[in-house]
Amino acid sequence: MEKKDLKSLNYDQLQQELLAMGEKTFRARQMYQWFHEKLADTPQDMSNLPQALKNRLAQEYVCTDLEILEVLTSATDGTQKFLFRLADGNVIESVLMRYHHGNSVCISSQVGCRMGCRFCASTLGGLTRNLLPGEMLDQIYKIQKYSNERVSNLVVMGTGEPLDNYENLLQFIHMLSDEHGLHISQRNITVSTCGIVPRMYDLAKEKLQITLALSLHASTQEKRTKLMPIALKYELEEVLAACRNYFEKTGRRLTFEYSLVSNVNDSQEDAKRLAALIGKINCHVNLIPVNPIKEREFVQPDRRAAEQFRAKLERAGVNATIRRTLGEDVNASCGQLRKSYMDTQEKKGQA
């Protein structure tokens, strides 16, 4: 029988586990505080727990404790890229970005990804497995401890498709925003999806106050299909209908992520079509000059083309910004550091 991960249990679940062990309920309060406020790595770090209980927990449970393999710090803007090793030897990555309004962390939700988006390094090796809630939380905890700085904003936009790991994602969000944990406001949490329509409707029913970001990347079904295989399953209008439903159910403005690829989707005609497509949706468009990866031939548009695209949207009444590029010198884009590490390990194995 697979052992449960202590760090993935919410307060009620942890309490039930300890009661089943014959422990008093106050032990659950102690342990939850140690894990999610004091950011203890394992029960062995909990000074007010009896050693006998620590030993039993070590025998009957597992406890997520990510190992920091590498930290790369940008010389230009201080952005830090973290490479973590999981207990099973797999590696994931996260990014710490510092803004004037606070520190933001971008985390991974899966080991690899099966969505196949053609401009993304995360998907090149396919999907290995989902991350547990504790493995998502511990990325933030380790970064906060390493930097000794408070994390106030969170984006689930690293390796993986969050809505492809739906139940674990929900548990993670509730635990992260829980007043007994880091208590990050749900309004400061953004979850990105390539457009898994049924899960978008499910998420709307939860009535969370998180921001939903749709990876749109095209103004027509034909272009989106060429860039994103998920478009073969869900038509563009189906995805946008799910976006409108999300706003109706939650009142939360949508974000549309749009990677600008030179001579693919960055023309003035593309901007015109995009404005017509989403103009009636309460939204913000985040324009992202694509990050080139060696496995693809996509080219980043120049700054002038990106500005012209943004201006076209603005004139049509669509709020849009060009994402400030951070950490380019440390492979800060999704999947790049993990892919680089895996390539290096493979070469070592062949040597």
C-alpha atoms as a printed R data frame, in Angstrom:
    type eleno elety resid chain resno       x      y       z
1   ATOM     1    CA   MET     A     1   0.000  0.000   0.000
2   ATOM     2    CA   GLU     A     2   1.342  3.417  -0.980
3   ATOM     3    CA   LYS     A     3   2.209  5.593   1.984
4   ATOM     4    CA   LYS     A     4   0.452  8.944   2.366
5   ATOM     5    CA   ASP     A     5   2.449 12.161   2.104
6   ATOM     6    CA   LEU     A     6   2.110 14.146   5.332
7   ATOM     7    CA   LYS     A     7   2.736 17.501   3.675
8   ATOM     8    CA   SER     A     8  -0.095 16.888   1.189
9   ATOM     9    CA   LEU     A     9  -2.740 16.434   3.913
10  ATOM    10    CA   ASN     A    10  -4.953 19.365   4.788
11  ATOM    11    CA   TYR     A    11  -5.678 20.084   8.450
12  ATOM    12    CA   ASP     A    12  -8.796 17.893   8.703
13  ATOM    13    CA   GLN     A    13  -7.073 14.982   6.951
14  ATOM    14    CA   LEU     A    14  -4.011 15.263   9.162
15  ATOM    15    CA   GLN     A    15  -6.229 15.319  12.248
16  ATOM    16    CA   GLN     A    16  -8.020 12.149  11.117
17  ATOM    17    CA   GLU     A    17  -4.719 10.346  10.514
18  ATOM    18    CA   LEU     A    18  -3.406 11.236  13.968
19  ATOM    19    CA   LEU     A    19  -6.675 10.316  15.693
20  ATOM    20    CA   ALA     A    20  -6.491  6.933  13.959
21  ATOM    21    CA   MET     A    21  -3.006  6.557  15.456
22  ATOM    22    CA   GLY     A    22  -4.415  7.227  18.928
23  ATOM    23    CA   GLU     A    23  -2.967 10.742  19.195
24  ATOM    24    CA   LYS     A    24  -4.698 13.825  20.623
25  ATOM    25    CA   THR     A    25  -6.120 16.442  18.241
26  ATOM    26    CA   PHE     A    26  -3.655 19.108  19.394
27  ATOM    27    CA   ARG     A    27  -0.873 17.139  17.711
28  ATOM    28    CA   ALA     A    28  -2.485 17.896  14.355
29  ATOM    29    CA   ARG     A    29  -2.439 21.621  15.149
30  ATOM    30    CA   GLN     A    30   1.204 21.400  16.101
31  ATOM    31    CA   MET     A    31   2.243 19.482  13.002
32  ATOM    32    CA   TYR     A    32   0.222 21.619  10.588
33  ATOM    33    CA   GLN     A    33   1.775 24.761  12.018
34  ATOM    34    CA   TRP     A    34   5.246 23.281  11.738
35  ATOM    35    CA   PHE     A    35   4.741 22.261   8.095
36  ATOM    36    CA   HIS     A    36   2.819 25.211   6.711
37  ATOM    37    CA   GLU     A    37   3.773 28.205   8.890
38  ATOM    38    CA   LYS     A    38   7.246 27.395  10.215
39  ATOM    39    CA   LEU     A    39   8.054 25.487   7.000
40  ATOM    40    CA   ALA     A    40   9.601 22.460   8.689
41  ATOM    41    CA   ASP     A    41  11.059 19.942   6.246
42  ATOM    42    CA   THR     A    42  10.091 16.768   8.134
43  ATOM    43    CA   PRO     A    43   8.570 15.739  11.509
44  ATOM    44    CA   GLN     A    44  12.116 15.278  12.826
45  ATOM    45    CA   ASP     A    45  12.389 19.092  12.849
46  ATOM    46    CA   MET     A    46   9.361 19.460  15.145
47  ATOM    47    CA   SER     A    47  10.819 20.061  18.602
48  ATOM    48    CA   ASN     A    48   7.570 19.677  20.547
49  ATOM    49    CA   LEU     A    49   6.672 16.244  19.124
50  ATOM    50    CA   PRO     A    50   7.601 13.111  21.124
51  ATOM    51    CA   GLN     A    51  10.398 11.131  19.518
52  ATOM    52    CA   ALA     A    52   8.224  8.009  19.537
53  ATOM    53    CA   LEU     A    53   5.642  9.784  17.379
54  ATOM    54    CA   LYS     A    54   8.324 11.075  15.020
55  ATOM    55    CA   ASN     A    55   9.654  7.542  14.593
56  ATOM    56    CA   ARG     A    56   6.201  6.135  13.914
57  ATOM    57    CA   LEU     A    57   5.440  8.860  11.376
58  ATOM    58    CA   ALA     A    58   8.720  8.080   9.597
59  ATOM    59    CA   GLN     A    59   7.757  4.402   9.390
60  ATOM    60    CA   GLU     A    60   4.135  4.772   8.298
61  ATOM    61    CA   TYR     A    61   4.184  7.904   6.103
62  ATOM    62    CA   VAL     A    62   6.337  9.759   3.635
63  ATOM    63    CA   CYS     A    63   7.015 13.482   3.778
64  ATOM    64    CA   THR     A    64   7.799 15.658   0.779
65  ATOM    65    CA   ASP     A    65  11.201 17.265   1.211
66  ATOM    66    CA   LEU     A    66  12.467 18.663  -2.096
67  ATOM    67    CA   GLU     A    67  16.206 18.822  -2.665
68  ATOM    68    CA   ILE     A    68  17.569 21.975  -4.257
69  ATOM    69    CA   LEU     A    69  19.872 20.782  -7.037
70  ATOM    70    CA   GLU     A    70  20.717 24.137  -8.546
71  ATOM    71    CA   VAL     A    71  19.901 27.834  -8.217
72  ATOM    72    CA   LEU     A    72  20.664 30.184 -11.091
73  ATOM    73    CA   THR     A    73  20.508 33.929 -10.463
74  ATOM    74    CA   SER     A    74  20.047 36.395 -13.308
75  ATOM    75    CA   ALA     A    75  22.788 39.008 -13.512
76  ATOM    76    CA   THR     A    76  20.363 41.438 -15.126
77  ATOM    77    CA   ASP     A    77  17.277 41.403 -12.885
78  ATOM    78    CA   GLY     A    78  17.890 39.057  -9.939
79  ATOM    79    CA   THR     A    79  15.365 36.465 -11.090
80  ATOM    80    CA   GLN     A    80  16.242 33.060  -9.610
81  ATOM    81    CA   LYS     A    81  15.595 29.705 -11.261
82  ATOM    82    CA   PHE     A    82  15.419 26.676  -8.952
83  ATOM    83    CA   LEU     A    83  15.924 23.068  -9.980
84  ATOM    84    CA   PHE     A    84  14.496 20.573  -7.468
85  ATOM    85    CA   ARG     A    85  14.926 16.815  -7.160
86  ATOM    86    CA   LEU     A    86  11.907 14.799  -5.976
87  ATOM    87    CA   ALA     A    87  12.095 11.709  -3.784
88  ATOM    88    CA   ASP     A    88  11.761  9.437  -6.845
89  ATOM    89    CA   GLY     A    89  14.684 11.146  -8.624
90  ATOM    90    CA   ASN     A    90  12.613 13.206 -11.047
91  ATOM    91    CA   VAL     A    91  13.425 16.898 -11.373
92  ATOM    92    CA   ILE     A    92  11.171 19.957 -11.570
93  ATOM    93    CA   GLU     A    93  11.782 23.692 -11.742
94  ATOM    94    CA   SER     A    94  10.423 26.908 -10.248
95  ATOM    95    CA   VAL     A    95  11.166 30.605 -10.651
96  ATOM    96    CA   LEU     A    96  11.358 33.439  -8.110
97  ATOM    97    CA   MET     A    97  10.601 36.821  -9.672
98  ATOM    98    CA   ARG     A    98  10.943 40.045  -7.711
99  ATOM    99    CA   TYR     A    99   8.585 42.923  -8.494
100 ATOM   100    CA   HIS     A   100   7.934 46.236  -6.768
101 ATOM   101    CA   HIS     A   101   4.562 44.876  -5.573
102 ATOM   102    CA   GLY     A   102   6.124 41.760  -4.024
103 ATOM   103    CA   ASN     A   103   7.773 38.448  -4.780
104 ATOM   104    CA   SER     A   104   6.106 36.077  -7.209
105 ATOM   105    CA   VAL     A   105   6.904 32.378  -7.581
106 ATOM   106    CA   CYS     A   106   6.091 30.330 -10.664
107 ATOM   107    CA   ILE     A   107   5.777 26.634  -9.835
108 ATOM   108    CA   SER     A   108   5.418 23.346 -11.707
109 ATOM   109    CA   SER     A   109   2.330 21.153 -11.352
110 ATOM   110    CA   GLN     A   110   3.572 18.041 -13.153
111 ATOM   111    CA   VAL     A   111   6.803 16.274 -14.024
112 ATOM   112    CA   GLY     A   112   6.798 16.970 -17.742
113 ATOM   113    CA   CYS     A   113   3.643 17.657 -19.753
114 ATOM   114    CA   ARG     A   114   1.562 15.826 -22.317
115 ATOM   115    CA   MET     A   115  -0.113 18.837 -23.949
116 ATOM   116    CA   GLY     A   116   2.441 19.158 -26.756
117 ATOM   117    CA   CYS     A   117   2.375 22.946 -27.265
118 ATOM   118    CA   ARG     A   118   4.956 23.512 -29.970
119 ATOM   119    CA   PHE     A   119   6.681 26.571 -28.490
120 ATOM   120    CA   CYS     A   120   7.165 25.110 -24.981
121 ATOM   121    CA   ALA     A   121  10.189 23.184 -23.704
122 ATOM   122    CA   SER     A   122   8.139 21.605 -20.885
123 ATOM   123    CA   THR     A   123   6.403 19.180 -23.188
124 ATOM   124    CA   LEU     A   124   9.385 17.857 -25.139
125 ATOM   125    CA   GLY     A   125   9.820 14.743 -22.977
126 ATOM   126    CA   GLY     A   126   6.114 14.088 -22.443
127 ATOM   127    CA   LEU     A   127   4.391 13.566 -19.087
128 ATOM   128    CA   THR     A   128   6.049 11.513 -16.345
129 ATOM   129    CA   ARG     A   129   3.597 12.030 -13.479
130 ATOM   130    CA   ASN     A   130   1.457 14.482 -11.517
131 ATOM   131    CA   LEU     A   131   2.806 16.359  -8.524
132 ATOM   132    CA   LEU     A   132   1.222 15.929  -5.109
133 ATOM   133    CA   PRO     A   133  -0.119 18.987  -3.259
134 ATOM   134    CA   GLY     A   134   2.859 18.771  -0.907
135 ATOM   135    CA   GLU     A   135   5.277 18.772  -3.833
136 ATOM   136    CA   MET     A   136   3.672 21.921  -5.190
137 ATOM   137    CA   LEU     A   137   3.664 23.592  -1.768
138 ATOM   138    CA   ASP     A   138   7.252 22.633  -1.008
139 ATOM   139    CA   GLN     A   139   8.527 24.488  -4.080
140 ATOM   140    CA   ILE     A   140   7.236 27.693  -2.482
141 ATOM   141    CA   TYR     A   141   8.387 26.753   1.003
142 ATOM   142    CA   LYS     A   142  11.936 25.944  -0.114
143 ATOM   143    CA   ILE     A   143  12.183 29.164  -2.138
144 ATOM   144    CA   GLN     A   144  10.918 31.269   0.745
145 ATOM   145    CA   LYS     A   145  13.405 29.654   3.137
146 ATOM   146    CA   TYR     A   146  16.278 29.941   0.658
147 ATOM   147    CA   SER     A   147  15.627 33.598  -0.133
148 ATOM   148    CA   ASN     A   148  14.504 34.522   3.381
149 ATOM   149    CA   GLU     A   149  11.860 36.657   1.655
150 ATOM   150    CA   ARG     A   150   8.077 36.471   1.813
151 ATOM   151    CA   VAL     A   151   6.259 35.135  -1.251
152 ATOM   152    CA   SER     A   152   3.076 37.116  -1.885
153 ATOM   153    CA   ASN     A   153   2.050 36.023  -5.399
154 ATOM   154    CA   LEU     A   154   1.888 32.621  -7.031
155 ATOM   155    CA   VAL     A   155   1.497 31.485 -10.624
156 ATOM   156    CA   VAL     A   156   0.964 27.842 -11.534
157 ATOM   157    CA   MET     A   157   2.496 28.255 -14.940
158 ATOM   158    CA   GLY     A   158   5.705 26.217 -14.859
159 ATOM   159    CA   THR     A   159   6.141 22.674 -16.170
160 ATOM   160    CA   GLY     A   160   2.845 20.844 -16.623
161 ATOM   161    CA   GLU     A   161  -0.830 21.556 -17.292
162 ATOM   162    CA   PRO     A   162  -2.434 22.367 -13.907
163 ATOM   163    CA   LEU     A   163  -5.965 21.308 -14.922
164 ATOM   164    CA   ASP     A   164  -4.544 17.926 -15.977
165 ATOM   165    CA   ASN     A   165  -3.738 17.478 -12.259
166 ATOM   166    CA   TYR     A   166  -7.056 18.850 -11.100
167 ATOM   167    CA   GLU     A   167  -7.744 17.305  -7.673
168 ATOM   168    CA   ASN     A   168  -4.196 17.856  -6.432
169 ATOM   169    CA   LEU     A   169  -4.338 21.435  -7.723
170 ATOM   170    CA   LEU     A   170  -7.523 22.188  -5.762
171 ATOM   171    CA   GLN     A   171  -6.057 20.743  -2.561
172 ATOM   172    CA   PHE     A   172  -2.917 22.812  -3.105
173 ATOM   173    CA   ILE     A   173  -4.858 26.069  -3.624
174 ATOM   174    CA   HIS     A   174  -6.964 25.555  -0.513
175 ATOM   175    CA   MET     A   175  -3.906 24.742   1.607
176 ATOM   176    CA   LEU     A   176  -1.864 27.663   0.260
177 ATOM   177    CA   SER     A   177  -4.649 30.149   0.953
178 ATOM   178    CA   ASP     A   178  -5.585 28.564   4.308
179 ATOM   179    CA   GLU     A   179  -5.234 30.960   7.246
180 ATOM   180    CA   HIS     A   180  -3.248 28.256   9.053
181 ATOM   181    CA   GLY     A   181  -0.611 28.158   6.304
182 ATOM   182    CA   LEU     A   182   1.154 30.850   4.275
183 ATOM   183    CA   HIS     A   183  -2.309 32.392   3.794
184 ATOM   184    CA   ILE     A   184  -1.598 33.751   0.316
185 ATOM   185    CA   SER     A   185  -4.749 35.457  -0.922
186 ATOM   186    CA   GLN     A   186  -6.528 33.557  -3.684
187 ATOM   187    CA   ARG     A   187  -6.656 36.863  -5.561
188 ATOM   188    CA   ASN     A   188  -2.859 36.636  -5.755
189 ATOM   189    CA   ILE     A   189  -2.928 33.130  -7.279
190 ATOM   190    CA   THR     A   190  -3.003 32.593 -11.048
191 ATOM   191    CA   VAL     A   191  -3.584 29.215 -12.676
192 ATOM   192    CA   SER     A   192  -2.730 28.786 -16.345
193 ATOM   193    CA   THR     A   193  -4.386 26.304 -18.695
194 ATOM   194    CA   CYS     A   194  -4.069 25.473 -22.363
195 ATOM   195    CA   GLY     A   195  -7.843 24.991 -22.430
196 ATOM   196    CA   ILE     A   196  -9.161 21.726 -20.954
197 ATOM   197    CA   VAL     A   197 -12.784 22.781 -21.283
198 ATOM   198    CA   PRO     A   198 -14.557 20.356 -18.884
199 ATOM   199    CA   ARG     A   199 -12.112 21.231 -16.095
200 ATOM   200    CA   MET     A   200 -12.568 24.948 -16.757
201 ATOM   201    CA   TYR     A   201 -16.281 24.488 -16.047
202 ATOM   202    CA   ASP     A   202 -15.479 22.413 -12.956
203 ATOM   203    CA   LEU     A   203 -13.141 25.123 -11.688
204 ATOM   204    CA   ALA     A   204 -15.801 27.795 -12.174
205 ATOM   205    CA   LYS     A   205 -18.152 25.811  -9.911
206 ATOM   206    CA   GLU     A   206 -15.581 25.971  -7.108
207 ATOM   207    CA   LYS     A   207 -16.032 29.758  -7.060
208 ATOM   208    CA   LEU     A   208 -12.460 30.372  -6.023
209 ATOM   209    CA   GLN     A   209 -11.095 33.897  -6.279
210 ATOM   210    CA   ILE     A   210  -8.042 32.892  -8.315
211 ATOM   211    CA   THR     A   211  -7.198 34.311 -11.740
212 ATOM   212    CA   LEU     A   212  -7.615 31.895 -14.635
213 ATOM   213    CA   ALA     A   213  -5.122 32.433 -17.449
214 ATOM   214    CA   LEU     A   214  -5.846 30.821 -20.808
215 ATOM   215    CA   SER     A   215  -2.975 30.057 -23.142
216 ATOM   216    CA   LEU     A   216  -4.628 31.351 -26.306
217 ATOM   217    CA   HIS     A   217  -1.737 32.064 -28.701
218 ATOM   218    CA   ALA     A   218  -3.813 32.366 -31.893
219 ATOM   219    CA   SER     A   219  -6.703 34.328 -33.332
220 ATOM   220    CA   THR     A   220  -8.152 31.478 -35.425
221 ATOM   221    CA   GLN     A   221  -8.898 27.805 -34.858
222 ATOM   222    CA   GLU     A   222  -6.579 26.869 -37.727
223 ATOM   223    CA   LYS     A   223  -3.558 28.693 -36.304
224 ATOM   224    CA   ARG     A   224  -4.238 27.481 -32.771
225 ATOM   225    CA   THR     A   225  -4.365 23.887 -33.978
226 ATOM   226    CA   LYS     A   226  -0.902 24.240 -35.531
227 ATOM   227    CA   LEU     A   227   0.540 25.592 -32.274
228 ATOM   228    CA   MET     A   228  -1.448 23.631 -29.683
229 ATOM   229    CA   PRO     A   229  -2.618 20.008 -30.115
230 ATOM   230    CA   ILE     A   230  -5.316 20.548 -27.451
231 ATOM   231    CA   ALA     A   231  -7.152 22.620 -30.082
232 ATOM   232    CA   LEU     A   232  -7.847 19.390 -31.981
233 ATOM   233    CA   LYS     A   233 -10.047 18.318 -29.068
234 ATOM   234    CA   TYR     A   234 -11.647 21.622 -28.090
235 ATOM   235    CA   GLU     A   235 -12.661 24.223 -30.662
236 ATOM   236    CA   LEU     A   236 -11.677 27.818 -30.012
237 ATOM   237    CA   GLU     A   237 -15.279 28.905 -29.450
238 ATOM   238    CA   GLU     A   238 -15.752 26.105 -26.891
239 ATOM   239    CA   VAL     A   239 -12.749 27.365 -24.951
240 ATOM   240    CA   LEU     A   240 -13.906 30.985 -25.051
241 ATOM   241    CA   ALA     A   241 -17.402 29.941 -23.917
242 ATOM   242    CA   ALA     A   242 -15.766 28.289 -20.896
243 ATOM   243    CA   CYS     A   243 -13.871 31.539 -20.250
244 ATOM   244    CA   ARG     A   244 -17.079 33.573 -20.329
245 ATOM   245    CA   ASN     A   245 -18.671 31.085 -17.947
246 ATOM   246    CA   TYR     A   246 -15.722 31.402 -15.553
247 ATOM   247    CA   PHE     A   247 -16.210 35.165 -15.367
248 ATOM   248    CA   GLU     A   248 -19.976 34.818 -14.903
249 ATOM   249    CA   LYS     A   249 -19.554 32.342 -12.036
250 ATOM   250    CA   THR     A   250 -16.623 34.012 -10.231
251 ATOM   251    CA   GLY     A   251 -16.566 37.675 -11.291
252 ATOM   252    CA   ARG     A   252 -12.829 37.267 -11.905
253 ATOM   253    CA   ARG     A   253 -11.331 38.907 -14.987
254 ATOM   254    CA   LEU     A   254  -9.684 36.472 -17.402
255 ATOM   255    CA   THR     A   255  -6.083 36.672 -18.546
256 ATOM   256    CA   PHE     A   256  -5.220 35.562 -22.070
257 ATOM   257    CA   GLU     A   257  -1.619 34.504 -22.620
258 ATOM   258    CA   TYR     A   258  -0.507 35.119 -26.198
259 ATOM   259    CA   SER     A   259   2.996 34.074 -27.276
260 ATOM   260    CA   LEU     A   260   4.068 36.257 -30.188
261 ATOM   261    CA   VAL     A   261   5.867 34.224 -32.852
262 ATOM   262    CA   SER     A   262   7.414 36.133 -35.733
263 ATOM   263    CA   ASN     A   263   5.612 35.583 -39.058
264 ATOM   264    CA   VAL     A   264   3.233 33.091 -37.414
265 ATOM   265    CA   ASN     A   265   0.734 34.978 -35.250
266 ATOM   266    CA   ASP     A   266   2.097 38.516 -34.820
267 ATOM   267    CA   SER     A   267   0.630 40.392 -37.803
268 ATOM   268    CA   GLN     A   268  -1.707 43.371 -37.623
269 ATOM   269    CA   GLU     A   269  -4.405 41.153 -39.106
270 ATOM   270    CA   ASP     A   270  -3.857 38.688 -36.242
271 ATOM   271    CA   ALA     A   271  -4.272 41.539 -33.761
272 ATOM   272    CA   LYS     A   272  -7.467 42.680 -35.476
273 ATOM   273    CA   ARG     A   273  -8.955 39.171 -35.406
274 ATOM   274    CA   LEU     A   274  -7.907 38.689 -31.779
275 ATOM   275    CA   ALA     A   275  -9.596 41.924 -30.721
276 ATOM   276    CA   ALA     A   276 -12.805 40.875 -32.453
277 ATOM   277    CA   LEU     A   277 -12.613 37.428 -30.863
278 ATOM   278    CA   ILE     A   278 -12.212 38.464 -27.216
279 ATOM   279    CA   GLY     A   279 -13.295 42.104 -27.220
280 ATOM   280    CA   LYS     A   280 -16.538 41.428 -25.330
281 ATOM   281    CA   ILE     A   281 -14.852 39.336 -22.609
282 ATOM   282    CA   ASN     A   282 -13.689 41.045 -19.403
283 ATOM   283    CA   CYS     A   283 -10.028 40.269 -19.884
284 ATOM   284    CA   HIS     A   284  -6.399 41.301 -19.988
285 ATOM   285    CA   VAL     A   285  -4.034 40.116 -22.718
286 ATOM   286    CA   ASN     A   286  -0.502 39.225 -21.726
287 ATOM   287    CA   LEU     A   287   1.684 39.363 -24.844
288 ATOM   288    CA   ILE     A   288   4.790 37.182 -24.564
289 ATOM   289    CA   PRO     A   289   7.536 37.368 -27.200
290 ATOM   290    CA   VAL     A   290   8.245 33.659 -27.664
291 ATOM   291    CA   ASN     A   291  11.379 32.233 -26.048
292 ATOM   292    CA   PRO     A   292  13.264 30.331 -28.769
293 ATOM   293    CA   ILE     A   293  14.172 26.704 -27.990
294 ATOM   294    CA   LYS     A   294  16.638 24.730 -30.079
295 ATOM   295    CA   GLU     A   295  14.116 21.966 -30.859
296 ATOM   296    CA   ARG     A   296  11.833 24.444 -32.654
297 ATOM   297    CA   GLU     A   297  12.353 27.062 -35.356
298 ATOM   298    CA   PHE     A   298  10.176 29.776 -33.826
299 ATOM   299    CA   VAL     A   299  11.610 33.294 -33.839
300 ATOM   300    CA   GLN     A   300  10.866 36.129 -31.445
301 ATOM   301    CA   PRO     A   301   9.385 39.264 -33.072
302 ATOM   302    CA   ASP     A   302  11.287 42.507 -32.653
303 ATOM   303    CA   ARG     A   303  10.130 45.030 -30.081
304 ATOM   304    CA   ARG     A   304   8.534 47.275 -32.713
305 ATOM   305    CA   ALA     A   305   6.292 44.468 -34.016
306 ATOM   306    CA   ALA     A   306   5.247 43.549 -30.474
307 ATOM   307    CA   GLU     A   307   4.403 47.177 -29.665
308 ATOM   308    CA   GLN     A   308   2.383 47.529 -32.861
309 ATOM   309    CA   PHE     A   309   0.426 44.376 -31.975
310 ATOM   310    CA   ARG     A   310  -0.295 45.718 -28.482
311 ATOM   311    CA   ALA     A   311  -1.314 49.133 -29.835
312 ATOM   312    CA   LYS     A   312  -3.746 47.518 -32.288
313 ATOM   313    CA   LEU     A   313  -5.450 45.697 -29.416
314 ATOM   314    CA   GLU     A   314  -5.561 48.823 -27.253
315 ATOM   315    CA   ARG     A   315  -7.165 50.860 -30.045
316 ATOM   316    CA   ALA     A   316  -9.859 48.187 -30.266
317 ATOM   317    CA   GLY     A   317 -10.539 48.537 -26.544
318 ATOM   318    CA   VAL     A   318  -8.683 45.408 -25.389
319 ATOM   319    CA   ASN     A   319  -6.376 45.876 -22.396
320 ATOM   320    CA   ALA     A   320  -2.958 44.437 -23.232
321 ATOM   321    CA   THR     A   321   0.624 44.546 -22.000
322 ATOM   322    CA   ILE     A   322   3.879 43.048 -23.203
323 ATOM   323    CA   ARG     A   323   5.281 40.811 -20.519
324 ATOM   324    CA   ARG     A   324   8.481 42.104 -19.036
325 ATOM   325    CA   THR     A   325  11.117 39.504 -19.853
326 ATOM   326    CA   LEU     A   326  12.860 38.225 -16.743
327 ATOM   327    CA   GLY     A   327  15.694 35.764 -16.304
328 ATOM   328    CA   GLU     A   328  16.579 35.244 -19.953
329 ATOM   329    CA   ASP     A   329  20.202 34.572 -18.983
330 ATOM   330    CA   VAL     A   330  19.216 31.724 -16.613
331 ATOM   331    CA   ASN     A   331  16.812 29.692 -18.792
332 ATOM   332    CA   ALA     A   332  13.837 31.099 -16.879
333 ATOM   333    CA   SER     A   333  11.199 30.034 -19.393
334 ATOM   334    CA   CYS     A   334   9.051 26.959 -18.736
335 ATOM   335    CA   GLY     A   335  10.954 23.698 -18.916
336 ATOM   336    CA   GLN     A   336  14.265 25.082 -20.156
337 ATOM   337    CA   LEU     A   337  16.415 24.417 -17.079
338 ATOM   338    CA   ARG     A   338  14.909 20.967 -16.503
339 ATOM   339    CA   LYS     A   339  15.460 20.049 -20.163
340 ATOM   340    CA   SER     A   340  19.051 21.283 -19.990
341 ATOM   341    CA   TYR     A   341  19.692 19.202 -16.855
342 ATOM   342    CA   MET     A   342  18.144 16.077 -18.370
343 ATOM   343    CA   ASP     A   343  20.166 16.483 -21.561
344 ATOM   344    CA   THR     A   344  23.356 16.771 -19.490
345 ATOM   345    CA   GLN     A   345  22.488 13.662 -17.444
346 ATOM   346    CA   GLU     A   346  21.771 11.718 -20.629
347 ATOM   347    CA   LYS     A   347  25.151 12.691 -22.083
348 ATOM   348    CA   LYS     A   348  26.875 11.603 -18.873
349 ATOM   349    CA   GLY     A   349  25.099  8.247 -19.099
350 ATOM   350    CA   GLN     A   350  26.316  7.755 -22.646
351 ATOM   351    CA   ALA     A   351  29.900  8.722 -21.832
